[in-house]
Amino acid sequence: MVKKTAVRSPAQSKNPLTQHELTLIDTWWRACNYLSVGMIYLQDNPLLKEPLRPDHVKHRLLGHWGASPALSFVWAHLNRVIKRDDLDVTPDHILVLKNGGPKGGPGMPEWGMLPIPKKLVKQGVRDMLRISDARMSGTSYGACILHVAPESFVGGPLAFVKTGDEIEVDVPARRIHLHVPDEEIARRRASWTQPVPRYPRGYGALYSEHIGQADEGCDFDFLAPLGTIPEPEIH
């Protein structure tokens, strides 16, 4: 059984940034000069003309999010319900997308910047924490955790997340924790069945069979072995 500890809610999180952290962020910012894939989310004008101050940075993104309930989707399901006004969702939910990885997409599509539920957009919500095994465009933005590996399609950890599970994200500690007992995870794993690949033949089937995971570079397994390839003979 996982012991739950009292943590501050995202709305209460006011962790101050140290001067060292501010210096690192400011150095990165001036090197990039643009808002990159949600790494830093600024509360005001991103084209800063002064060094970063603690009040520029949303501490929730760089700090401890606490334990928040998950809202779990696959892409087709998300598209059906994300615009519904009766969707049971709050700004503190974590949106979780499954089967968006190299094999699950297939092709690791740019689904990672999940849309904010229409119900919350009407309330003025413009960002939420989102977790997926997909990727997203370099011009996208927001608090998105991507490329989770192994992906859910092959039985990675996201495969066993259910709506209502609590997920804790601690950015400084580089930690994502699913607050579900090991025994329950084992039960879910035992009852899990791998989805059927989308393509039964052709290049799609070849791709799905041989593509690697995100942490391995999404390379074909037959390209991975080391060895010398001989020069072609010329006659």
C-alpha positions as CSV (number, residue, x, y, z in Angstrom):
1,M,0.0,0.0,0.0
2,V,1.4,3.4,-0.9
3,K,1.4,5.8,2.1
4,K,-0.2,9.0,1.2
5,T,1.3,12.2,2.6
6,A,-0.3,15.6,2.9
7,V,0.9,17.8,0.1
8,R,-0.1,21.3,-0.9
9,S,-2.6,21.6,-3.7
10,P,-1.4,23.3,-6.9
11,A,-3.3,26.4,-6.0
12,Q,-1.4,26.6,-2.7
13,S,2.0,25.9,-4.1
14,K,4.2,28.9,-3.6
15,N,7.7,27.3,-3.6
16,P,10.2,30.2,-3.9
17,L,12.9,29.9,-6.5
18,T,16.5,30.2,-5.4
19,Q,18.8,32.7,-6.9
20,H,20.8,29.9,-8.5
21,E,17.6,28.6,-10.2
22,L,16.7,32.0,-11.4
23,T,20.1,32.5,-12.9
24,L,19.9,29.2,-14.7
25,I,16.5,30.0,-16.0
26,D,17.5,33.5,-17.1
27,T,20.6,32.1,-18.9
28,W,18.5,29.6,-20.7
29,W,15.9,32.2,-21.6
30,R,18.3,34.6,-23.1
31,A,20.0,31.8,-25.1
32,C,16.7,30.6,-26.6
33,N,14.8,33.9,-26.6
34,Y,11.4,32.2,-27.0
35,L,8.9,30.1,-25.1
36,S,9.9,26.5,-25.8
37,V,7.4,23.6,-25.4
38,G,6.2,24.6,-22.0
39,M,9.5,24.3,-20.3
40,I,8.9,27.7,-18.7
41,Y,5.5,29.3,-18.5
42,L,5.5,33.1,-18.0
43,Q,2.7,35.0,-16.4
44,D,3.3,38.2,-18.4
45,N,5.0,39.3,-21.5
46,P,7.5,36.6,-22.6
47,L,9.7,39.1,-24.4
48,L,11.4,40.1,-21.2
49,K,13.8,43.1,-21.2
50,E,15.0,42.4,-17.6
51,P,16.3,39.4,-15.7
52,L,13.7,37.0,-14.5
53,R,12.1,37.5,-11.1
54,P,10.3,34.8,-9.0
55,D,6.9,36.4,-9.8
56,H,7.5,35.9,-13.5
57,V,7.5,32.1,-13.2
58,K,4.5,30.0,-12.3
59,H,5.9,27.9,-9.5
60,R,3.4,25.2,-10.1
61,L,5.3,24.2,-13.3
62,L,8.8,24.2,-11.8
63,G,7.7,22.9,-8.4
64,H,5.6,20.3,-6.7
65,W,2.2,19.7,-8.2
66,G,0.9,17.6,-5.4
67,A,-1.3,14.6,-5.9
68,S,-4.1,15.3,-8.5
69,P,-6.8,13.1,-10.0
70,A,-6.2,11.7,-13.4
71,L,-8.7,11.9,-16.3
72,S,-7.7,9.1,-18.7
73,F,-8.3,9.0,-22.4
74,V,-7.4,7.3,-25.7
75,W,-7.5,9.7,-28.6
76,A,-10.9,8.7,-30.1
77,H,-12.5,8.9,-26.7
78,L,-11.0,12.3,-26.0
79,N,-12.3,13.7,-29.3
80,R,-15.8,12.5,-28.4
81,V,-16.0,14.1,-24.9
82,I,-13.6,17.0,-24.6
83,K,-16.1,19.5,-25.8
84,R,-19.0,18.3,-23.6
85,D,-20.2,20.8,-21.0
86,D,-21.1,17.9,-18.6
87,L,-17.5,16.4,-18.6
88,D,-16.6,15.8,-15.0
89,V,-13.3,17.7,-14.9
90,T,-11.7,20.5,-12.8
91,P,-8.6,22.6,-13.4
92,D,-6.7,20.4,-10.9
93,H,-7.2,17.2,-13.0
94,I,-4.3,15.8,-14.9
95,L,-5.3,14.8,-18.5
96,V,-3.7,11.4,-19.4
97,L,-3.6,10.2,-23.0
98,K,-2.8,6.6,-23.8
99,N,-1.7,4.8,-27.0
100,G,0.0,7.8,-28.6
101,G,3.5,6.4,-28.8
102,P,5.6,4.9,-31.6
103,K,3.6,1.7,-31.8
104,G,0.3,3.0,-30.4
105,G,-0.3,5.9,-32.7
106,P,1.3,4.5,-34.6
107,G,4.1,6.8,-35.4
108,M,4.0,8.9,-32.2
109,P,1.7,11.6,-33.6
110,E,1.6,15.1,-32.2
111,W,-1.2,14.5,-29.8
112,G,0.7,15.5,-26.7
113,M,-0.7,19.1,-26.4
114,L,-4.2,17.8,-25.4
115,P,-6.9,20.4,-25.8
116,I,-8.2,22.1,-22.7
117,P,-11.8,20.8,-22.0
118,K,-14.3,23.3,-23.4
119,K,-16.1,23.5,-20.1
120,L,-12.9,24.8,-18.5
121,V,-12.0,27.2,-21.3
122,K,-15.3,28.9,-20.7
123,Q,-14.2,29.4,-17.1
124,G,-10.9,31.1,-18.2
125,V,-8.6,28.0,-17.8
126,R,-5.8,28.2,-20.4
127,D,-3.4,25.5,-19.1
128,M,-3.5,22.1,-17.3
129,L,-1.0,19.4,-16.7
130,R,-1.1,16.8,-19.4
131,I,0.8,13.4,-19.6
132,S,1.1,11.2,-22.6
133,D,3.3,8.8,-24.5
134,A,2.8,11.0,-27.6
135,R,4.8,14.0,-28.8
136,M,3.9,17.5,-29.8
137,S,5.0,20.3,-32.1
138,G,7.9,22.6,-31.2
139,T,5.5,25.5,-31.7
140,S,3.0,24.1,-29.1
141,Y,3.0,25.1,-25.5
142,G,1.7,24.3,-22.1
143,A,2.4,22.0,-19.1
144,C,2.8,18.8,-21.0
145,I,4.8,15.7,-20.0
146,L,5.6,13.7,-23.2
147,H,7.3,10.6,-24.6
148,V,6.4,8.4,-21.5
149,A,8.3,5.1,-22.1
150,P,7.6,2.3,-22.3
151,E,4.4,3.4,-24.1
152,S,1.0,2.2,-23.0
153,F,0.5,0.2,-26.2
154,V,3.2,-2.3,-25.1
155,G,2.2,-2.4,-21.4
156,G,4.0,0.7,-20.1
157,P,2.9,2.5,-16.9
158,L,0.3,4.7,-18.6
159,A,-1.6,1.6,-19.7
160,F,-2.7,1.0,-16.1
161,V,-3.8,4.5,-15.2
162,K,-7.5,4.9,-14.6
163,T,-9.7,8.0,-14.2
164,G,-9.7,9.0,-10.6
165,D,-6.2,7.7,-9.8
166,E,-4.0,10.3,-8.1
167,I,-0.7,11.2,-9.8
168,E,2.0,13.2,-8.1
169,V,4.5,15.2,-10.2
170,D,7.6,16.7,-8.6
171,V,9.6,18.6,-11.1
172,P,12.7,19.4,-9.0
173,A,12.9,15.7,-8.0
174,R,12.3,14.6,-11.6
175,R,9.6,12.2,-10.2
176,I,6.2,11.1,-11.4
177,H,4.3,8.8,-9.0
178,L,1.0,7.0,-9.5
179,H,-0.6,6.7,-6.1
180,V,-2.0,3.2,-6.7
181,P,-1.0,0.1,-4.6
182,D,1.4,-2.4,-6.2
183,E,-1.2,-5.1,-5.7
184,E,-3.8,-3.1,-7.7
185,I,-1.3,-2.4,-10.5
186,A,-0.6,-6.1,-10.7
187,R,-4.3,-6.9,-11.0
188,R,-4.7,-4.3,-13.8
189,R,-1.6,-5.7,-15.5
190,A,-2.9,-9.3,-15.4
191,S,-6.3,-8.3,-16.9
192,W,-4.7,-6.0,-19.6
193,T,-4.7,-7.1,-23.2
194,Q,-2.5,-5.4,-25.8
195,P,-4.4,-3.6,-28.5
196,V,-4.4,-5.0,-32.0
197,P,-1.9,-3.2,-34.3
198,R,-3.7,-0.9,-36.7
199,Y,-2.0,-2.2,-39.8
200,P,-2.1,-6.0,-40.5
201,R,0.3,-5.8,-43.5
202,G,2.6,-3.6,-45.6
203,Y,4.9,-0.9,-44.3
204,G,2.6,-0.1,-41.4
205,A,2.9,-3.6,-40.1
206,L,6.7,-3.6,-40.6
207,Y,7.0,-0.3,-38.8
208,S,4.9,-1.4,-35.8
209,E,6.8,-4.6,-35.4
210,H,10.3,-3.1,-35.5
211,I,10.1,0.5,-34.1
212,G,11.7,1.1,-30.8
213,Q,10.6,3.2,-27.8
214,A,11.0,6.9,-27.3
215,D,13.8,6.5,-24.7
216,E,15.7,4.4,-27.4
217,G,15.3,7.1,-30.1
218,C,12.3,5.5,-31.9
219,D,14.7,3.7,-34.2
220,F,14.1,0.4,-36.1
221,D,15.6,-2.6,-34.2
222,F,17.2,-3.9,-37.4
223,L,19.2,-0.6,-37.6
224,A,20.5,-0.8,-34.1
225,P,23.1,-3.5,-34.1
226,L,26.7,-2.3,-34.4
227,G,28.8,-3.6,-37.2
228,T,30.7,-2.6,-40.4
229,I,28.7,-2.4,-43.5
230,P,30.9,-3.4,-46.5
231,E,31.3,-1.0,-49.4
232,P,29.4,-2.1,-52.5
233,E,31.4,-3.9,-55.1
234,I,31.9,-1.9,-58.4
235,H,32.1,-4.0,-61.6
